[in-house]
Amino acid sequence: MKRRSFVLGAGAAVAAAGVRVSGADRGFPGEPVRGSFALDGTRVRIFSPACREAVRILMLADTHLFRDDQRGAPFIEFSGRMARAYNQTKHFTTGEPTDPEQAFAAALIRAREWKPELLALVGDIVSFPSEAAVEWVLRKLSAVGIPFQYTAGNHDWHYEGMAGTLVELRATWTRERLAPLHQGADPLMSVRAVGDVRVVMLDNSNYEILPEQLEFFRGEVRSGKPILLMVHIPLFAPGRSLGFGCGHPDWGGKNDRGYELERRERWRESGHTEVTRTFHREVFQAANLLGVFAGHVHRPSLDVVNGIPQFVTEANAVGAWMEIEVLPAV
């Protein structure tokens, strides 16, 4: 079989309807890791010849918790817009009123029932770096007692209008507020072994990949073990919009429409770094990558690039999560 390269889009209608979408790439020479996959609503199944037993991961992104207390008073000028953004939402399936705290609690109830080996928190769990919100999340996670892994989203560490570059602000508020969620792991890159699967999380919350992150990913590829890559911002896929994906060829300052609203540094005029472009290319060439998982855009989607699927989850703020199973190939 010749190597296939195709892109398959599945939007919100597919996810809501529970349509099954499958893809397989068994014929690539030297690739004993990747089998087929299936998408049914918010349930993803990936079949791999390299997995001896089933692995379950419950992933959520974009909860946008806004809880705050008196410690946040000095930062209201920087947190105000996002503190009001998701106070009340509508559930993505029922249309009934909900809110981020209810939605997060419901996801943990599902975790107790389903008993995944890992809870994957893929960014924008909080709407701004609120101590009260982070502490609330940690209490809830401690009570459920399931191991979790976290990477930041662009809102988790962002105080809108605060002086500093995106790199500086991410470093500061990761250290000052988000560190407990990282549990001692490197906030920019981490890996957790779950059965035979390696869950790799990289922080791309400023739309860029750093050289050390690229090398970290390359090391996981060299291991030959089955990988799930989790990032907050999806990776660009053909046909997707500029705001959708990290690695879009037209990304850059001239096309940045959100920097004034978000009161942040404008994207780089020269576009993506060569490292980010290289990372994007190598991700979709990685023989042992089972799939990419992301959030950020608050819309469910599926793309397949070079046989590698990328799944984007609907926002947890409206009650969604994604149930991921990696299963032995039959």
Secondary structure, 3 states (H helix, E strand, C coil): CCCCCCCCCECHHHHHHCCEEEEECCCCCCCCCCCEEEEECCEEEEEECCCCCCEEEEEECCCCECCCCHHHHHHHHHHHHHHHHCCCEECCCCCCEECHHHHHHHHHHHHHHHCCCEEEEECCCECCCCHHHHHHHHHHHHHHCCCEEEECCCCCCCCCCCCCCHHHHHHHHHHHHHHHHHCCCCCCEEEEEECCEEEEEECCCCCCCCHHHHHHHHHHHHHCCCEEEECCCCECCCCCCCCCCECCCCCCHHHCCCCCCCCCCCCCCCCCCHHHHHHHHHHCCCCCEEEEEECCCCCCEEEEECCEEEEECCCHHHCCCEEEEEEECC
